[in-house]
Amino acid sequence: MLVYKFGGTSVGSVVNMNHVKDIINTNDQKIVVLSAMSGTTNALVAISESIAAGDVKAAEEQIDNLNETYNATVYDLLHEASLQQDVSDYVNGIFRNLRQAATRNYYAQLHNSILANGELLSTYMFSRFLEQEGFNVVVLPALDFMRVDRNNEPDNFYIKQSLFRLIDSQPTADIYITQGFISLDADGAITNLHRGGSDYTATIIGAAIDADEVQIWTDIDGFHNNDPRFVNDTRALSHLSYDEAAELAYFGAKILHPQTVMPVRRLDIPLRLKNTMAPEAHGTLITNQIHGEGIKAIAAKDGITAIKIKSVRMLLAHGFLKKIFEIFETYETAIDMITTSEIAVSLTIDNTTNLEAIVTELQKFAEVEVEDYMSIVCLVGNQIIYHPDTPELFQILQDVNVRMIAYGGSNNNISLLVNTSDKLETLQKLQRYVFNGYSVLV
């Protein structure tokens, strides 16, 4: 069995939904994971924020606007009157519930419940569309099998058992449709896998059923060797290893949720990235196989804060690093990069929720400097640190203020910390030198 995941853009219009229909029209039995239609999650976040602020009028206006968008889509997508009426009733029922929520007292759980409606809407509409087109399709509600534990990690045993039980209870289908992103927590309340989490849903399902392959379909033809939003003449990479893909996803490549690779790597299930608008393109195939050495791709991650922790007592003192790490662990704040000297530690974080408390704790035994508006530029490739051309790349960055370098912590990754204002120049210079064959002296 195959697992297909289609992102918000792929189901964001009637034209694109028809592309998706053609892509999944194969003889293979498959589970299809859908995101919310593009723009829907942002609209639902805005609705939730208006309700939380007590602005009922704004919330109702936002709900009405989104309701109109969906009603128009229903009548463009479906041609049979009975199906139109059925789906229209479902859609209007969702928005009727949202209007009722807007007039009630806001509570924390409501936010996740509001956001879940995006995926519920897209899967119901698309499944009925496939029925109209003659497909044998069954909907598998994600909230009937997808659950995270108290550490917000997938409850894999529960997911596998519940998913097979759900499939066995349904008529056999060629295509099973389910929602990405949404889940239950350990207490049975609605939660989600955060932005981009539909990718993660797909590979969790792929691991649960030991899929032949998981395919992530989006609006770009695979991982590119640099960020096409900022750099011209990038190209898609035909093959990556799981480790290379995981590094790129974590350090800013938007095409893939950072945790997506983990479930399938363990079982050696191929992961393929494809373009819904250009299905004939090869895309990127991610497996355990390694293809070539040296720098393959560059990614950048914004929103980085650098923290320098300095203490003269660190000289020959043991326990200094332990104290630092314990503080970050206490406040559940992950560290991206770290460098050390005899008297100082410099590190970066991308979550500043508890920054003030962390700094207060650190100041009890060290001097602390904080800098924000930083970016990490990550160079990825198999055995990158051993490749003979790698050291030369630093010459091209002699005019860029590189604040930190992480080199050697991974054989597949070199990370550079730069001011966000220098990110664009850094990406473009590296593109010219690494991939376009310019001389270092140019």
N, C-alpha and C positions, 0 to 999 in steps of 0.2 A: 504494500500500500504506500502511496505517496502522500506527502503533506504539502499543500500550497498555501502560502500566505500572501494576501493582496493588501497593500497599504491604502491610505486615505485617498490619494490621487487616483489610484487604480479603480476605485469605486466612487469617484467624486463626480461623475457625470454619466448620463445615459450612454453616451458614445463609449466611454471607457468601460462601463459595465458590459457592453456588447463585446469589447475586446477580451474581457475576462471570460465571458461565456465561451468564446472561440478557443481560448487557451486551454480551458479545462475540458473541452470536448474531445477527450481521448478515451481509449479503451481501459485505462488503468483505473482501479478503484482508488478513491482519494478522500482525504479530509481537507476541506478548504477553510482557512482561518481568515476572517475579514476584520479590518479596522473600521472605524467610523468614517463616513464620507468626509472628504477634506474640508476643513473649516469648522466641522461640527464640534469637536472637542473644545476648541478655543471659544466657540459660542456658548457652550454649556458651562465652561469655567466662568465666563462673564456673567451668565445667569446666576450661578451659584454665589458669586461675589456680590451681586446686587441684592440677592435674598439675604445674605449674611449682613449686609449693611442696612437692611430694613427698607431698602428703596423698592417698594412693591411696584410702583409705576414703571420704573426702568426695567425691572425683571419681566413684567408682563409684556412690555414692548419688545424686548429681546426674544421672548418666547414666541410671540406672534410672528415676528420676522422669520425665525427659524422654521416655524410651522408652515408658513407660506412656501418657503423653499422646498420643503419636503412634499407638500401637496402637489406642487408643480412637477417635481421629479416623478411622483407616482403616476401622474396622468401622461407623462412623456414615456415612461418605461413600460407601462402595462396597457394592453389594448382590449382585453376581455373585461366587460363591464362588471362581472361578478368579482374578478380579481381586484379590479380597481377599487370597488367598494370595500372589499375585505381589508386590503392594505391601507386604504384611506382611514377606515375605522380604527385600525391598529395604531397608525401614526397619530391620529387626532386624540386617541386615548392616552398615548404617552404625553402629549403636550397638555392635555387636560389635567393630568396628574401633576405636571410641572406648575401649572397655574395655581393649583390647590396648595402646592408646597410653598409658593411665593407668599401666601397669606398666613402661613403658620410660623411659629417660633423656629428659628434656625438652630440646628444642632450639628455637631461635628460629622456624624455619620451621613448626613444629608448630602454633603459634597460628593462623596464617592458614589452614592446612589444616583445623583444627577448625571455625573459623568458616564455612568454605565449605559445610559440611554442611547448614546451614539452608536455603540456596537450592536445593541438590540435592534435599533432601527435599520441599520444597513443589512444585517443578516436576514431579517424578516422580509424586507423588500426584495433583496437579491434572490432569496430562496423561492419566493413566489414568482419572480421573473423567470427563473429556471424551469419551474413547473409549467409556466405558460409556453416555454420553448420546447417542452417535451422531455425534459431531463427527469431521471429517477433520483430524487433528492430528499434527504431527511435532515432536519435541524437538530443538532446536539447542543442544548443550552450549556454554555460554559460554566454557569453557576451551579450546574448539577454535578460537575466533576473537578473543576479547577479550584485548588485551595493552597494557601501558603500556611506555613507553621508559625510558631511564635517568634522565630527569628526572621520572618518574612522571606523564607526560602521555600521553594516549591515542595509540597508534601507529596513526594513522588509515589510512595506506596498507595496513598489514598487516591491520587490522580489516576494511576494505572488501573486499580481495581474498579473505581467508579466509572471510568471511561469505557472499559470493556463491558461492564454491567449495563451501561446505558446503550451501547451499540447493540448488545444482544437483545435488549428489550424492544428494539425498533425493527420495523421491516428492513430487510436487506436493501441497501441503496448503492447506486454507483457513486454518488457524491454526498458526503456528509458536510454540512455547513456548521461552523461554530464561530463564536465571538473571540477575537483576540483581546488582550489588555485587561479584561475584567476577571475578577476572581473573588472567592470568599477568603476571609481570614480564619485564624484558628478558632475563633468564637462564632463563626457562621455569619458574620456581617460582611456586607459588600465592600471590597477593596479593589485595588488594581495593581498592575505591574509597572506603573509609571510610564512616562512618555516613551514611545517606541516599543512598549511592552508586547505588542502583537507579534513582533519577531520572536520574542522570548516564548510566548504562548506556543508558537508553531514548533519550536525545537523541543519544548517540554513534551508536547504531544508526540512529536516524532520519536523521541526517546521512549515514551510510554508504550508505543505500538511497535517499536523497532522498525521504523519506516525504511523503505528502500532508499529514499532521498527526501530531503526537505528543500523546498524552493521558496525563496523570498522574492516576490514580484513588486517592483516599485517603479519610479519614473526615471531611473537612470540605469545604464547597462553595466552594473557591477561596480566593484571598487575601482576608483581611478588612482593613478599614481600621484595625484595631488588634488587639492580641492578645486573643482571646476568653478566654484563661485568666485574665486579670487585669482585663479591662474588660467591663462589660455593654453591651448594645445595639450591638455591632459589626455591620457588614454586609459581605457579600461584594462584591468589586469585579468588575464584568462585563468590563472591559477594562484591560489594562496594556500599556505598551511593553516591549520587551526590557530597555531600560536601567532602567526603574522596577522591574521584577521582579527584576533582578540585584541592585539596591541592597537591596531588601527581603529577599531570600534571604540575602545576605551579612551583613546586620545583624540577623539574628535571627528572621525569619519561618520557622517550623519546617516549613511545608508543602512547601518546595522546597529541594533540595540547592543550595548556593551556585553551583556550576559548571554547573548544568543548562542554563542559557540559552545558554551559549557555543556549543555545536556547531550549534544550530538557527538562531541569529541570523544567522550568516554566510550561510546559504542561504535565509533568510527563510521557514523552515518554521513554520507556526503551532503554538503550544504551548498546550494546553488543560488546565486543572485542574478535575477533577470529583469528585463525592462518590459513592462506591460505594453508600452507604445512601440516597441521594436522587438517583438518576441523572437525574431529570427537571429538576433545578435547572440553571441556565445555567452555573454555574461561572465561572471566569476565563479569558478568551482573551488570550493574549500574542502580540503581533505587532509589526511595525515601525510600525504606525499609532499615532498619538497622539490620545488622547481627553481634551480639557480641559486646564486648567492649574491650578496651585496645589497645595495639600497634598491628596494622595489617601489616604495610608496612613502608619501609624506602626508601627515595630518596635523591639524592644529586644534587645540582646546582652549577656549577663552574662559573668562570668569575665574581666573586663578589668583589666589592670594599667597604671597610669599611671607614667611615668618623667619626672622633671624634670631636665634637664641644664643646669647653669649654669656659666659661665666669664666672668670679667671681661675676659679676653683676647679674647672674641668681638667686642667693640666694634670695628667697622671691620676685623675680621680675616677674611680669606678662608680657605677650606678647613675651617672648623669643621664645617659641615654635612656636607661630604664625609667627614670622619673618622667622624662618627656613623653615617652610612649604610653605610659600609664595614664597621663592626663588626656591624651588624645583618645585612648580607649574608653576612659570614663565618659567622655562626651560624644562617643560614637562618631568620631570624625576621622575619615580616611586620609592618609598622606599619599600624595602622588609622587613627589620627588624628594630626595634628601641627599645632602652632602655634609660632610663633617670636616673639622680641623681640630687642632689641639684644644682650642678654647671656645669653639662655636659650632653650632648646628644650624644649617639653613634647610628649610623644608617648604613644601607647598601644599595647599589644600584647595578644594573647589566647593566646599560646603562651609559657609561662614555663619551658620545658624547659632553656633555656640562659641563664636570667636572671642567675644568679650570675656566670657567665663574662662576660656582656655588661657588667654593672655594674663588674666588676673592670677591664675594658678602658677603660670610660668614665672611671673615677676617675683614670686616668693623666693626664688633661688637663682634668677638670671636676669640680665638685661634683655629686653624684647623689642624688636623693630618689626613693624608690619607694613607691607607694601601691597596695594591692590592694583587692578587694571593690568594684570599680567596674563601671558599666554604661554602654553607649552607647545612647542613645535616638535613633533615626533617623527623620526626617520625609522622605517621598518624594513627588514629584509633578513633572510636566513643568513646566519653567521656574519652579520653586518660588522661586528667589531673586529673581525679578523680579515676582512677584505682589504687588499692592498690600496685600493682607491679611497677608502673611507677617511683616513687622516687628512687628505688633501682638501676635503670639503670645507674644513674650518678656515681655509684661506679666503674663500669667497665671502665669509661672514666677518671679515676683519673690520668692516665699517658698521656692523650691527652690534649693539650693546647686549651681548649675551650675559645674562645674570647668573645662570647656573647651568651645569652640564651633568647629565647622568649617563655615564659611559661605562659599560661593563657589568651592570647589574643584570642585564639580559643579553644573550648573544644576538637577539633579534631586534634590539631597540636602542636607539640613542635619542635622548630627550634634551631639548634646549629650552631654557626659560628666557623669554624676552618680554619687553614691554609690549602691550597689545598694540600700541601705536607703531611698533616696528614689525608686527606680524606679517603684514602684506609684503613688505620689502623682503623679509626673510624667506617667505614661501616662493616668491618670484625668483630671487637669486638662486635658491636651491634648485628650482625647476630648470633654470637655464644651465646650471653647471651639471647637475646629476643626470638629467634626462635629455637635454637638447644639445649636448656636446660642445658647449661653449668652453673656451679656455679659461682657466682659473684667473688669468691675468686680464681678461676682458673687463 
